[in-house]
Structures are given as structure tokens and as C-alpha cells.
Amino acid sequence: MTDDNPEAAELYLVWTAATDSSDGWPGEVFALAPGLHLVRSALTQSRLYHRIKRRLPAGAGFLVAALETGPKHKGLAAGALAFVRSGAGKSGAGQPGIGEEADGTEASAARLGLV
């Protein structure tokens, strides 16, 4: 799989202890906070993991997690919601999360006793 097909892009959450390290990462990268990024890439999770690993300092801790929906967040970098929504329809990014109605309410979560 290549990283040049935006229609096949997945949304990932990437954390790394090397806070200034996102230069050269594949795909679209949005810094949420120091060391915490959203990455939209057509690469598989494994391939993204290995490409990021090769660009980090030796021994730096990091995590790559595939996201089914856009993450819920507060107090992070301005523009994060716009970044997530810009990929709406791709891998569920920008789609309602578990327990959310399409309008963003928590009615279904309440019905299920999740909130």
C-alpha cells in the first residue's frame, strides 16, 4: 500500500517521547500537543509504525494507534477538530463515535448506560 492515495487514508494517533520528531513522517501530520500527533496516512498501521520508528532517535518510546472515529479531545492545539473533519468519510474520521448520535448528542450512550 502506498501513501499517495488520500481516499484510502486511515487516521492514527501517534505519541512519541521525542517531542520534536514529526519531520518526514508519511501522510498528513497534525500536532495536538508536544509528542502527540494525528496522522492521516494510506499506509497500514505496521508500515506507518516502522517508517516513524526509522525517523526517531534510537530508543525513543512511541505508540501508533489506528482510530475508528475522530477522537474526543479538549484543550489541545487549535485546528484539531478541523483536521479530523477534513478526512470525514475516510476510516470513520469525523464520524459519530461510540455512543454518539449523528448530531453529536450522547442520547444513545445514555440509553445504553454508558454515560
Summary of the structure (lengths in Angstrom):
residues: 115
radius of gyration: 15.1
end to end distance: 38.6
largest distance: 47.8
contacts: 309
relative contact order: 0.20
helix: 22%
strand: 22%
